[in-house]
Amino acid sequence: MTVRKHGTPPYRAVAVHGGPGAAGSTAGLAEGMAAFCGTLEPYQSQRRVDGQIEELREQIAACFAETPVVLVGHSWGA
């Protein structure tokens, strides 16, 4: 499970990339958001949406994020 951490805890925001093939594509977004609050950048690997939801929940919990968190994402269309 890979999660990059930007800024300082508590982590209150999560930058979510589009699909399992775009890991790392929200790095710039996460870095920019870190100026305002601690931000997580999870790298998701699951192929199905239901698997990605569960994987994301586990990644957020494993990083002791301040819940609820704000999810910011992009690139879910093709």
All heavy atoms as a GROMACS GRO file, in nm:
protein
  569
    1MET      N    1   0.086  -0.117   0.000
    1MET     CA    2   0.000   0.000   0.000
    1MET      C    3   0.091   0.124   0.000
    1MET      O    4   0.168   0.144   0.091
    1MET     CB    5  -0.090  -0.002   0.123
    1MET     CG    6  -0.173   0.121   0.136
    1MET     SD    7  -0.292   0.130   0.275
    1MET     CE    8  -0.282  -0.021   0.361
    2THR      N    9   0.080   0.203  -0.104
    2THR     CA   10   0.162   0.322  -0.116
    2THR      C   11   0.077   0.447  -0.098
    2THR      O   12  -0.023   0.464  -0.168
    2THR     CB   13   0.231   0.329  -0.253
    2THR    OG1   14   0.312   0.212  -0.270
    2THR    CG2   15   0.318   0.451  -0.266
    3VAL      N   16   0.117   0.531  -0.005
    3VAL     CA   17   0.051   0.660   0.018
    3VAL      C   18   0.161   0.763   0.042
    3VAL      O   19   0.239   0.750   0.136
    3VAL     CB   20  -0.044   0.657   0.140
    3VAL    CG1   21  -0.109   0.793   0.160
    3VAL    CG2   22  -0.149   0.549   0.125
    4ARG      N   23   0.168   0.863  -0.044
    4ARG     CA   24   0.263   0.972  -0.022
    4ARG      C   25   0.197   1.076   0.068
    4ARG      O   26   0.078   1.104   0.053
    4ARG     CB   27   0.303   1.035  -0.155
    4ARG     CG   28   0.386   0.938  -0.238
    4ARG     CD   29   0.436   1.000  -0.366
    4ARG     NE   30   0.527   1.109  -0.334
    4ARG     CZ   31   0.556   1.207  -0.419
    4ARG    NH1   32   0.503   1.212  -0.538
    4ARG    NH2   33   0.640   1.303  -0.384
    5LYS      N   34   0.273   1.129   0.159
    5LYS     CA   35   0.222   1.229   0.253
    5LYS      C   36   0.284   1.364   0.220
    5LYS      O   37   0.405   1.375   0.203
    5LYS     CB   38   0.255   1.188   0.396
    5LYS     CG   39   0.189   1.058   0.436
    5LYS     CD   40   0.232   1.012   0.572
    5LYS     CE   41   0.165   0.879   0.606
    5LYS     NZ   42   0.212   0.827   0.733
    6HIS      N   43   0.198   1.464   0.210
    6HIS     CA   44   0.242   1.600   0.179
    6HIS      C   45   0.201   1.692   0.294
    6HIS      O   46   0.088   1.683   0.342
    6HIS     CB   47   0.179   1.649   0.048
    6HIS     CG   48   0.211   1.562  -0.070
    6HIS    ND1   49   0.319   1.585  -0.152
    6HIS    CD2   50   0.150   1.451  -0.118
    6HIS    CE1   51   0.322   1.493  -0.247
    6HIS    NE2   52   0.221   1.411  -0.228
    7GLY      N   53   0.290   1.780   0.334
    7GLY     CA   54   0.259   1.870   0.445
    7GLY      C   55   0.272   1.798   0.578
    7GLY      O   56   0.336   1.694   0.589
    8THR      N   57   0.208   1.855   0.678
    8THR     CA   58   0.219   1.800   0.813
    8THR      C   59   0.084   1.751   0.863
    8THR      O   60  -0.021   1.802   0.823
    8THR     CB   61   0.273   1.907   0.910
    8THR    OG1   62   0.188   2.021   0.905
    8THR    CG2   63   0.414   1.950   0.871
    9PRO      N   64   0.085   1.651   0.951
    9PRO     CA   65  -0.041   1.602   1.009
    9PRO      C   66  -0.109   1.712   1.088
    9PRO      O   67  -0.040   1.805   1.133
    9PRO     CB   68   0.004   1.488   1.100
    9PRO     CG   69   0.143   1.456   1.059
    9PRO     CD   70   0.201   1.579   0.998
   10PRO      N   71  -0.236   1.706   1.112
   10PRO     CA   72  -0.323   1.597   1.069
   10PRO      C   73  -0.355   1.606   0.919
   10PRO      O   74  -0.361   1.715   0.863
   10PRO     CB   75  -0.449   1.617   1.152
   10PRO     CG   76  -0.454   1.764   1.178
   10PRO     CD   77  -0.310   1.808   1.188
   11TYR      N   78  -0.373   1.491   0.858
   11TYR     CA   79  -0.407   1.486   0.715
   11TYR      C   80  -0.558   1.501   0.701
   11TYR      O   81  -0.634   1.420   0.750
   11TYR     CB   82  -0.356   1.354   0.654
   11TYR     CG   83  -0.206   1.345   0.668
   11TYR    CD1   84  -0.148   1.265   0.764
   11TYR    CD2   85  -0.125   1.423   0.587
   11TYR    CE1   86  -0.011   1.260   0.779
   11TYR    CE2   87   0.013   1.420   0.601
   11TYR     CZ   88   0.069   1.339   0.697
   11TYR     OH   89   0.205   1.336   0.712
   12ARG      N   90  -0.597   1.609   0.635
   12ARG     CA   91  -0.739   1.641   0.623
   12ARG      C   92  -0.790   1.636   0.480
   12ARG      O   93  -0.907   1.656   0.455
   12ARG     CB   94  -0.765   1.779   0.682
   12ARG     CG   95  -0.741   1.783   0.831
   12ARG     CD   96  -0.788   1.911   0.892
   12ARG     NE   97  -0.782   1.900   1.036
   12ARG     CZ   98  -0.726   1.990   1.114
   12ARG    NH1   99  -0.673   2.098   1.061
   12ARG    NH2  100  -0.724   1.973   1.244
   13ALA      N  101  -0.699   1.615   0.384
   13ALA     CA  102  -0.737   1.610   0.244
   13ALA      C  103  -0.668   1.492   0.176
   13ALA      O  104  -0.562   1.447   0.219
   13ALA     CB  105  -0.697   1.740   0.173
   14VAL      N  106  -0.733   1.442   0.071
   14VAL     CA  107  -0.680   1.328  -0.004
   14VAL      C  108  -0.690   1.362  -0.153
   14VAL      O  109  -0.799   1.392  -0.202
   14VAL     CB  110  -0.758   1.198   0.026
   14VAL    CG1  111  -0.702   1.081  -0.052
   14VAL    CG2  112  -0.759   1.169   0.175
   15ALA      N  113  -0.578   1.358  -0.224
   15ALA     CA  114  -0.575   1.381  -0.368
   15ALA      C  115  -0.582   1.245  -0.436
   15ALA      O  116  -0.490   1.164  -0.426
   15ALA     CB  117  -0.448   1.455  -0.408
   16VAL      N  118  -0.694   1.218  -0.505
   16VAL     CA  119  -0.720   1.086  -0.562
   16VAL      C  120  -0.698   1.090  -0.713
   16VAL      O  121  -0.761   1.170  -0.784
   16VAL     CB  122  -0.866   1.042  -0.532
   16VAL    CG1  123  -0.892   0.902  -0.584
   16VAL    CG2  124  -0.894   1.050  -0.382
   17HIS      N  125  -0.610   1.002  -0.762
   17HIS     CA  126  -0.584   0.996  -0.907
   17HIS      C  127  -0.692   0.918  -0.979
   17HIS      O  128  -0.768   0.843  -0.919
   17HIS     CB  129  -0.446   0.936  -0.933
   17HIS     CG  130  -0.431   0.792  -0.892
   17HIS    ND1  131  -0.482   0.688  -0.964
   17HIS    CD2  132  -0.369   0.737  -0.785
   17HIS    CE1  133  -0.453   0.574  -0.905
   17HIS    NE2  134  -0.384   0.602  -0.794
   18GLY      N  135  -0.699   0.935  -1.108
   18GLY     CA  136  -0.798   0.866  -1.191
   18GLY      C  137  -0.754   0.726  -1.229
   18GLY      O  138  -0.646   0.709  -1.284
   19GLY      N  139  -0.837   0.630  -1.197
   19GLY     CA  140  -0.810   0.492  -1.237
   19GLY      C  141  -0.679   0.436  -1.184
   19GLY      O  142  -0.594   0.510  -1.136
   20PRO      N  143  -0.661   0.305  -1.192
   20PRO     CA  144  -0.541   0.243  -1.139
   20PRO      C  145  -0.416   0.271  -1.223
   20PRO      O  146  -0.305   0.251  -1.176
   20PRO     CB  147  -0.574   0.093  -1.139
   20PRO     CG  148  -0.680   0.078  -1.242
   20PRO     CD  149  -0.757   0.207  -1.239
   21GLY      N  150  -0.431   0.322  -1.343
   21GLY     CA  151  -0.316   0.346  -1.430
   21GLY      C  152  -0.257   0.485  -1.419
   21GLY      O  153  -0.163   0.518  -1.490
   22ALA      N  154  -0.308   0.569  -1.329
   22ALA     CA  155  -0.263   0.708  -1.322
   22ALA      C  156  -0.196   0.743  -1.189
   22ALA      O  157  -0.194   0.858  -1.150
   22ALA     CB  158  -0.382   0.801  -1.347
   23ALA      N  159  -0.141   0.644  -1.122
   23ALA     CA  160  -0.075   0.670  -0.994
   23ALA      C  161   0.032   0.777  -1.010
   23ALA      O  162   0.109   0.775  -1.105
   23ALA     CB  163  -0.014   0.542  -0.940
   24GLY      N  164   0.033   0.872  -0.919
   24GLY     CA  165   0.131   0.979  -0.922
   24GLY      C  166   0.085   1.103  -0.996
   24GLY      O  167   0.149   1.208  -0.989
   25SER      N  168  -0.028   1.094  -1.065
   25SER     CA  169  -0.074   1.208  -1.146
   25SER      C  170  -0.129   1.323  -1.063
   25SER      O  171  -0.150   1.432  -1.117
   25SER     CB  172  -0.178   1.162  -1.248
   25SER     OG  173  -0.294   1.114  -1.184
   26THR      N  174  -0.153   1.303  -0.935
   26THR     CA  175  -0.202   1.413  -0.851
   26THR      C  176  -0.093   1.469  -0.760
   26THR      O  177  -0.122   1.543  -0.666
   26THR     CB  178  -0.322   1.369  -0.765
   26THR    OG1  179  -0.283   1.259  -0.682
   26THR    CG2  180  -0.442   1.332  -0.850
   27ALA      N  181   0.032   1.439  -0.789
   27ALA     CA  182   0.143   1.486  -0.704
   27ALA      C  183   0.145   1.638  -0.694
   27ALA      O  184   0.156   1.693  -0.584
   27ALA     CB  185   0.276   1.434  -0.756
   28GLY      N  186   0.134   1.707  -0.806
   28GLY     CA  187   0.135   1.854  -0.804
   28GLY      C  188   0.017   1.910  -0.729
   28GLY      O  189   0.031   2.007  -0.652
   29LEU      N  190  -0.099   1.850  -0.748
   29LEU     CA  191  -0.220   1.893  -0.676
   29LEU      C  192  -0.200   1.874  -0.526
   29LEU      O  193  -0.228   1.964  -0.447
   29LEU     CB  194  -0.340   1.812  -0.725
   29LEU     CG  195  -0.471   1.831  -0.651
   29LEU    CD1  196  -0.523   1.974  -0.667
   29LEU    CD2  197  -0.574   1.731  -0.702
   30ALA      N  198  -0.150   1.757  -0.486
   30ALA     CA  199  -0.130   1.728  -0.344
   30ALA      C  200  -0.028   1.823  -0.282
   30ALA      O  201  -0.046   1.870  -0.170
   30ALA     CB  202  -0.087   1.582  -0.326
   31GLU      N  203   0.079   1.851  -0.356
   31GLU     CA  204   0.181   1.944  -0.305
   31GLU      C  205   0.122   2.083  -0.284
   31GLU      O  206   0.150   2.150  -0.185
   31GLU     CB  207   0.298   1.950  -0.401
   31GLU     CG  208   0.381   1.823  -0.402
   31GLU     CD  209   0.482   1.818  -0.516
   31GLU    OE1  210   0.499   1.919  -0.588
   31GLU    OE2  211   0.544   1.712  -0.533
   32GLY      N  212   0.040   2.128  -0.379
   32GLY     CA  213  -0.024   2.259  -0.366
   32GLY      C  214  -0.121   2.264  -0.249
   32GLY      O  215  -0.126   2.363  -0.174
   33MET      N  216  -0.199   2.159  -0.231
   33MET     CA  217  -0.295   2.154  -0.121
   33MET      C  218  -0.225   2.151   0.014
   33MET      O  219  -0.279   2.199   0.114
   33MET     CB  220  -0.387   2.032  -0.137
   33MET     CG  221  -0.483   2.046  -0.253
   33MET     SD  222  -0.576   1.896  -0.299
   33MET     CE  223  -0.606   1.812  -0.148
   34ALA      N  224  -0.104   2.095   0.019
   34ALA     CA  225  -0.029   2.083   0.145
   34ALA      C  226   0.007   2.218   0.205
   34ALA      O  227   0.037   2.226   0.323
   34ALA     CB  228   0.097   1.999   0.123
   35ALA      N  229   0.001   2.323   0.126
   35ALA     CA  230   0.025   2.458   0.180
   35ALA      C  231  -0.088   2.500   0.274
   35ALA      O  232  -0.071   2.589   0.357
   35ALA     CB  233   0.037   2.559   0.067
   36PHE      N  234  -0.203   2.434   0.263
   36PHE     CA  235  -0.321   2.467   0.345
   36PHE      C  236  -0.351   2.363   0.451
   36PHE      O  237  -0.402   2.396   0.558
   36PHE     CB  238  -0.443   2.486   0.255
   36PHE     CG  239  -0.423   2.592   0.152
   36PHE    CD1  240  -0.385   2.559   0.023
   36PHE    CD2  241  -0.438   2.726   0.184
   36PHE    CE1  242  -0.364   2.657  -0.073
   36PHE    CE2  243  -0.418   2.826   0.090
   36PHE     CZ  244  -0.379   2.790  -0.040
   37CYS      N  245  -0.322   2.235   0.421
   37CYS     CA  246  -0.348   2.128   0.518
   37CYS      C  247  -0.271   2.003   0.477
   37CYS      O  248  -0.237   1.986   0.360
   37CYS     CB  249  -0.498   2.097   0.528
   37CYS     SG  250  -0.571   2.029   0.379
   38GLY      N  251  -0.245   1.915   0.573
   38GLY     CA  252  -0.180   1.788   0.543
   38GLY      C  253  -0.262   1.712   0.440
   38GLY      O  254  -0.384   1.703   0.452
   39THR      N  255  -0.195   1.659   0.338
   39THR     CA  256  -0.265   1.595   0.227
   39THR      C  257  -0.204   1.459   0.197
   39THR      O  258  -0.082   1.444   0.191
   39THR     CB  259  -0.255   1.684   0.101
   39THR    OG1  260  -0.310   1.812   0.131
   39THR    CG2  261  -0.332   1.624  -0.015
   40LEU      N  262  -0.289   1.360   0.176
   40LEU     CA  263  -0.246   1.226   0.137
   40LEU      C  264  -0.261   1.210  -0.014
   40LEU      O  265  -0.354   1.263  -0.074
   40LEU     CB  266  -0.331   1.120   0.207
   40LEU     CG  267  -0.329   1.121   0.359
   40LEU    CD1  268  -0.428   1.017   0.412
   40LEU    CD2  269  -0.189   1.095   0.411
   41GLU      N  270  -0.169   1.134  -0.073
   41GLU     CA  271  -0.175   1.102  -0.215
   41GLU      C  272  -0.164   0.949  -0.228
   41GLU      O  273  -0.056   0.894  -0.243
   41GLU     CB  274  -0.060   1.170  -0.290
   41GLU     CG  275  -0.058   1.141  -0.437
   41GLU     CD  276   0.073   1.180  -0.503
   41GLU    OE1  277   0.163   1.235  -0.436
   41GLU    OE2  278   0.086   1.152  -0.623
   42PRO      N  279  -0.278   0.879  -0.218
   42PRO     CA  280  -0.274   0.733  -0.226
   42PRO      C  281  -0.254   0.686  -0.369
   42PRO      O  282  -0.305   0.746  -0.463
   42PRO     CB  283  -0.411   0.691  -0.173
   42PRO     CG  284  -0.499   0.807  -0.198
   42PRO     CD  285  -0.412   0.929  -0.192
   43TYR      N  286  -0.176   0.580  -0.385
   43TYR     CA  287  -0.160   0.515  -0.514
   43TYR      C  288  -0.252   0.394  -0.513
   43TYR      O  289  -0.227   0.299  -0.439
   43TYR     CB  290  -0.015   0.471  -0.534
   43TYR     CG  291   0.080   0.582  -0.569
   43TYR    CD1  292   0.067   0.710  -0.516
   43TYR    CD2  293   0.184   0.559  -0.656
   43TYR    CE1  294   0.156   0.811  -0.548
   43TYR    CE2  295   0.275   0.659  -0.688
   43TYR     CZ  296   0.259   0.785  -0.634
   43TYR     OH  297   0.347   0.885  -0.665
   44GLN      N  298  -0.356   0.397  -0.594
   44GLN     CA  299  -0.453   0.288  -0.595
   44GLN      C  300  -0.419   0.186  -0.701
   44GLN      O  301  -0.372   0.220  -0.810
   44GLN     CB  302  -0.593   0.343  -0.614
   44GLN     CG  303  -0.636   0.428  -0.494
   44GLN     CD  304  -0.783   0.451  -0.494
   44GLN    OE1  305  -0.830   0.544  -0.558
   44GLN    NE2  306  -0.854   0.366  -0.424
   45SER      N  307  -0.446   0.059  -0.671
   45SER     CA  308  -0.412  -0.050  -0.762
   45SER      C  309  -0.530  -0.136  -0.802
   45SER      O  310  -0.519  -0.215  -0.896
   45SER     CB  311  -0.305  -0.138  -0.698
   45SER     OG  312  -0.354  -0.194  -0.577
   46GLN      N  313  -0.640  -0.124  -0.732
   46GLN     CA  314  -0.756  -0.208  -0.761
   46GLN      C  315  -0.816  -0.172  -0.897
   46GLN      O  316  -0.818  -0.057  -0.937
   46GLN     CB  317  -0.862  -0.194  -0.652
   46GLN     CG  318  -0.818  -0.245  -0.518
   46GLN     CD  319  -0.794  -0.394  -0.520
   46GLN    OE1  320  -0.877  -0.471  -0.565
   46GLN    NE2  321  -0.678  -0.436  -0.471
   47ARG      N  322  -0.867  -0.271  -0.968
   47ARG     CA  323  -0.922  -0.251  -1.101
   47ARG      C  324  -1.071  -0.215  -1.102
   47ARG      O  325  -1.120  -0.154  -1.195
   47ARG     CB  326  -0.902  -0.377  -1.186
   47ARG     CG  327  -0.756  -0.401  -1.216
   47ARG     CD  328  -0.724  -0.323  -1.338
   47ARG     NE  329  -0.593  -0.351  -1.392
   47ARG     CZ  330  -0.510  -0.255  -1.428
   47ARG    NH1  331  -0.542  -0.131  -1.411
   47ARG    NH2  332  -0.394  -0.286  -1.482
   48ARG      N  333  -1.143  -0.256  -1.000
   48ARG     CA  334  -1.288  -0.231  -0.994
   48ARG      C  335  -1.316  -0.116  -0.898
   48ARG      O  336  -1.245  -0.098  -0.799
   48ARG     CB  337  -1.361  -0.358  -0.949
   48ARG     CG  338  -1.347  -0.474  -1.047
   48ARG     CD  339  -1.406  -0.601  -0.989
   48ARG     NE  340  -1.533  -0.578  -0.924
   48ARG     CZ  341  -1.652  -0.608  -0.976
   48ARG    NH1  342  -1.660  -0.667  -1.091
   48ARG    NH2  343  -1.763  -0.584  -0.909
   49VAL      N  344  -1.423  -0.042  -0.926
   49VAL     CA  345  -1.457   0.073  -0.842
   49VAL      C  346  -1.482   0.031  -0.699
   49VAL      O  347  -1.434   0.096  -0.605
   49VAL     CB  348  -1.579   0.150  -0.900
   49VAL    CG1  349  -1.625   0.258  -0.804
   49VAL    CG2  350  -1.544   0.211  -1.035
   50ASP      N  351  -1.555  -0.079  -0.676
   50ASP     CA  352  -1.580  -0.121  -0.539
   50ASP      C  353  -1.451  -0.156  -0.467
   50ASP      O  354  -1.433  -0.127  -0.349
   50ASP     CB  355  -1.682  -0.235  -0.531
   50ASP     CG  356  -1.642  -0.359  -0.609
   50ASP    OD1  357  -1.553  -0.351  -0.697
   50ASP    OD2  358  -1.702  -0.465  -0.585
   51GLY      N  359  -1.356  -0.214  -0.538
   51GLY     CA  360  -1.225  -0.244  -0.479
   51GLY      C  361  -1.147  -0.118  -0.450
   51GLY      O  362  -1.078  -0.108  -0.348
   52GLN      N  363  -1.157  -0.018  -0.538
   52GLN     CA  364  -1.088   0.108  -0.516
   52GLN      C  365  -1.145   0.183  -0.396
   52GLN      O  366  -1.070   0.245  -0.321
   52GLN     CB  367  -1.096   0.195  -0.641
   52GLN     CG  368  -1.014   0.139  -0.754
   52GLN     CD  369  -1.034   0.213  -0.883
   52GLN    OE1  370  -1.127   0.291  -0.899
   52GLN    NE2  371  -0.948   0.188  -0.980
   53ILE      N  372  -1.275   0.175  -0.377
   53ILE     CA  373  -1.338   0.240  -0.262
   53ILE      C  374  -1.284   0.180  -0.132
   53ILE      O  375  -1.245   0.251  -0.040
   53ILE     CB  376  -1.492   0.230  -0.269
   53ILE    CG1  377  -1.544   0.314  -0.385
   53ILE    CG2  378  -1.556   0.270  -0.137
   53ILE    CD1  379  -1.690   0.288  -0.418
   54GLU      N  380  -1.281   0.048  -0.126
   54GLU     CA  381  -1.233  -0.020  -0.005
   54GLU      C  382  -1.083   0.006   0.016
   54GLU      O  383  -1.039   0.032   0.128
   54GLU     CB  384  -1.260  -0.170  -0.013
   54GLU     CG  385  -1.214  -0.247   0.109
   54GLU     CD  386  -1.278  -0.201   0.240
   54GLU    OE1  387  -1.387  -0.140   0.239
   54GLU    OE2  388  -1.216  -0.225   0.345
   55GLU      N  389  -1.006   0.002  -0.093
   55GLU     CA  390  -0.863   0.029  -0.083
   55GLU      C  391  -0.839   0.171  -0.031
   55GLU      O  392  -0.755   0.194   0.056
   55GLU     CB  393  -0.798   0.012  -0.220
   55GLU     CG  394  -0.648   0.033  -0.221
   55GLU     CD  395  -0.590   0.012  -0.359
   55GLU    OE1  396  -0.649   0.057  -0.460
   55GLU    OE2  397  -0.482  -0.048  -0.365
   56LEU      N  398  -0.914   0.269  -0.082
   56LEU     CA  399  -0.899   0.408  -0.040
   56LEU      C  400  -0.935   0.423   0.108
   56LEU      O  401  -0.864   0.490   0.183
   56LEU     CB  402  -0.986   0.499  -0.126
   56LEU     CG  403  -0.978   0.649  -0.098
   56LEU    CD1  404  -0.836   0.700  -0.117
   56LEU    CD2  405  -1.075   0.723  -0.189
   57ARG      N  406  -1.041   0.357   0.151
   57ARG     CA  407  -1.080   0.362   0.293
   57ARG      C  408  -0.967   0.309   0.380
   57ARG      O  409  -0.931   0.370   0.482
   57ARG     CB  410  -1.208   0.281   0.316
   57ARG     CG  411  -1.262   0.295   0.458
   57ARG     CD  412  -1.366   0.188   0.491
   57ARG     NE  413  -1.308   0.055   0.493
   57ARG     CZ  414  -1.227   0.008   0.589
   57ARG    NH1  415  -1.192   0.083   0.691
   57ARG    NH2  416  -1.180  -0.116   0.584
   58GLU      N  417  -0.908   0.199   0.340
   58GLU     CA  418  -0.798   0.139   0.416
   58GLU      C  419  -0.675   0.230   0.417
   58GLU      O  420  -0.608   0.243   0.521
   58GLU     CB  421  -0.761   0.003   0.357
   58GLU     CG  422  -0.868  -0.103   0.379
   58GLU     CD  423  -0.841  -0.231   0.303
   58GLU    OE1  424  -0.736  -0.243   0.235
   58GLU    OE2  425  -0.925  -0.323   0.311
   59GLN      N  426  -0.645   0.293   0.304
   59GLN     CA  427  -0.529   0.382   0.297
   59GLN      C  428  -0.547   0.503   0.388
   59GLN      O  429  -0.454   0.544   0.457
   59GLN     CB  430  -0.506   0.427   0.152
   59GLN     CG  431  -0.456   0.314   0.064
   59GLN     CD  432  -0.460   0.348  -0.083
   59GLN    OE1  433  -0.557   0.404  -0.133
   59GLN    NE2  434  -0.353   0.313  -0.154
   60ILE      N  435  -0.666   0.560   0.389
   60ILE     CA  436  -0.693   0.676   0.475
   60ILE      C  437  -0.681   0.636   0.622
   60ILE      O  438  -0.617   0.705   0.701
   60ILE     CB  439  -0.832   0.736   0.443
   60ILE    CG1  440  -0.830   0.800   0.303
   60ILE    CG2  441  -0.874   0.837   0.548
   60ILE    CD1  442  -0.967   0.837   0.250
   61ALA      N  443  -0.740   0.523   0.658
   61ALA     CA  444  -0.736   0.477   0.796
   61ALA      C  445  -0.593   0.446   0.840
   61ALA      O  446  -0.553   0.478   0.954
   61ALA     CB  447  -0.824   0.354   0.813
   62ALA      N  448  -0.513   0.386   0.752
   62ALA     CA  449  -0.376   0.349   0.787
   62ALA      C  450  -0.288   0.471   0.814
   62ALA      O  451  -0.188   0.461   0.885
   62ALA     CB  452  -0.315   0.264   0.676
   63CYS      N  453  -0.325   0.585   0.758
   63CYS     CA  454  -0.246   0.708   0.776
   63CYS      C  455  -0.298   0.794   0.889
   63CYS      O  456  -0.251   0.907   0.909
   63CYS     CB  457  -0.244   0.787   0.645
   63CYS     SG  458  -0.153   0.704   0.515
   64PHE      N  459  -0.394   0.743   0.964
   64PHE     CA  460  -0.451   0.815   1.077
   64PHE      C  461  -0.498   0.954   1.036
   64PHE      O  462  -0.470   1.054   1.104
   64PHE     CB  463  -0.352   0.825   1.193
   64PHE     CG  464  -0.302   0.691   1.238
   64PHE    CD1  465  -0.175   0.648   1.206
   64PHE    CD2  466  -0.385   0.607   1.312
   64PHE    CE1  467  -0.129   0.524   1.247
   64PHE    CE2  468  -0.340   0.483   1.353
   64PHE     CZ  469  -0.213   0.441   1.321
   65ALA      N  470  -0.565   0.961   0.921
   65ALA     CA  471  -0.615   1.089   0.871
   65ALA      C  472  -0.723   1.142   0.965
   65ALA      O  473  -0.795   1.067   1.031
   65ALA     CB  474  -0.671   1.074   0.731
   66GLU      N  475  -0.733   1.273   0.969
   66GLU     CA  476  -0.836   1.342   1.046
   66GLU      C  477  -0.967   1.328   0.968
   66GLU      O  478  -0.982   1.386   0.862
   66GLU     CB  479  -0.798   1.489   1.062
   66GLU     CG  480  -0.895   1.571   1.140
   66GLU     CD  481  -0.874   1.559   1.290
   66GLU    OE1  482  -0.766   1.515   1.333
   66GLU    OE2  483  -0.966   1.595   1.362
   67THR      N  484  -1.058   1.245   1.017
   67THR     CA  485  -1.183   1.225   0.943
   67THR      C  486  -1.291   1.316   0.998
   67THR      O  487  -1.290   1.346   1.118
   67THR     CB  488  -1.228   1.077   0.952
   67THR    OG1  489  -1.240   1.039   1.088
   67THR    CG2  490  -1.130   0.986   0.881
   68PRO      N  491  -1.383   1.359   0.914
   68PRO     CA  492  -1.388   1.331   0.771
   68PRO      C  493  -1.280   1.405   0.695
   68PRO      O  494  -1.232   1.509   0.740
   68PRO     CB  495  -1.528   1.380   0.730
   68PRO     CG  496  -1.561   1.487   0.829
   68PRO     CD  497  -1.493   1.449   0.958
   69VAL      N  498  -1.243   1.351   0.580
   69VAL     CA  499  -1.143   1.413   0.494
   69VAL      C  500  -1.212   1.470   0.370
   69VAL      O  501  -1.324   1.431   0.336
   69VAL     CB  502  -1.034   1.314   0.448
   69VAL    CG1  503  -0.953   1.264   0.565
   69VAL    CG2  504  -1.094   1.200   0.368
   70VAL      N  505  -1.145   1.562   0.304
   70VAL     CA  506  -1.192   1.617   0.178
   70VAL      C  507  -1.123   1.538   0.067
   70VAL      O  508  -1.001   1.527   0.065
   70VAL     CB  509  -1.157   1.767   0.165
   70VAL    CG1  510  -1.193   1.820   0.028
   70VAL    CG2  511  -1.226   1.846   0.274
   71LEU      N  512  -1.202   1.480  -0.024
   71LEU     CA  513  -1.148   1.408  -0.138
   71LEU      C  514  -1.146   1.501  -0.258
   71LEU      O  515  -1.248   1.562  -0.290
   71LEU     CB  516  -1.232   1.285  -0.170
   71LEU     CG  517  -1.246   1.179  -0.062
   71LEU    CD1  518  -1.342   1.069  -0.107
   71LEU    CD2  519  -1.112   1.120  -0.025
   72VAL      N  520  -1.031   1.510  -0.324
   72VAL     CA  521  -1.018   1.590  -0.446
   72VAL      C  522  -0.958   1.499  -0.551
   72VAL      O  523  -0.856   1.435  -0.527
   72VAL     CB  524  -0.926   1.711  -0.422
   72VAL    CG1  525  -0.911   1.793  -0.550
   72VAL    CG2  526  -0.978   1.798  -0.309
   73GLY      N  527  -1.024   1.489  -0.666
   73GLY     CA  528  -0.974   1.398  -0.768
   73GLY      C  529  -0.990   1.455  -0.907
   73GLY      O  530  -1.044   1.562  -0.928
   74HIS      N  531  -0.940   1.377  -1.004
   74HIS     CA  532  -0.951   1.416  -1.144
   74HIS      C  533  -0.940   1.294  -1.234
   74HIS      O  534  -0.906   1.184  -1.189
   74HIS     CB  535  -0.842   1.518  -1.179
   74HIS     CG  536  -0.709   1.456  -1.203
   74HIS    ND1  537  -0.661   1.433  -1.329
   74HIS    CD2  538  -0.615   1.408  -1.119
   74HIS    CE1  539  -0.541   1.375  -1.320
   74HIS    NE2  540  -0.511   1.360  -1.194
   75SER      N  541  -0.970   1.313  -1.360
   75SER     CA  542  -0.943   1.216  -1.466
   75SER      C  543  -1.017   1.083  -1.451
   75SER      O  544  -0.956   0.978  -1.461
   75SER     CB  545  -0.792   1.191  -1.474
   75SER     OG  546  -0.763   1.105  -1.583
   76TRP      N  547  -1.146   1.088  -1.429
   76TRP     CA  548  -1.222   0.963  -1.428
   76TRP      C  549  -1.298   0.940  -1.558
   76TRP      O  550  -1.374   0.846  -1.571
   76TRP     CB  551  -1.317   0.960  -1.309
   76TRP     CG  552  -1.248   0.896  -1.193
   76TRP    CD1  553  -1.180   0.959  -1.095
   76TRP    CD2  554  -1.234   0.757  -1.167
   76TRP    NE1  555  -1.125   0.869  -1.008
   76TRP    CE2  556  -1.157   0.744  -1.050
   76TRP    CE3  557  -1.278   0.644  -1.230
   76TRP    CZ2  558  -1.125   0.621  -0.995
   76TRP    CZ3  559  -1.246   0.522  -1.174
   76TRP    CH2  560  -1.171   0.511  -1.058
   77GLY      N  561  -1.278   1.026  -1.656
   77GLY     CA  562  -1.345   1.006  -1.784
   77GLY      C  563  -1.246   0.972  -1.893
   77GLY      O  564  -1.128   0.999  -1.882
   78ALA      N  565  -1.293   0.905  -1.995
   78ALA     CA  566  -1.205   0.873  -2.107
   78ALA      C  567  -1.285   0.878  -2.235
   78ALA      O  568  -1.403   0.861  -2.237
   78ALA     CB  569  -1.143   0.736  -2.090
   0.00000   0.00000   0.00000
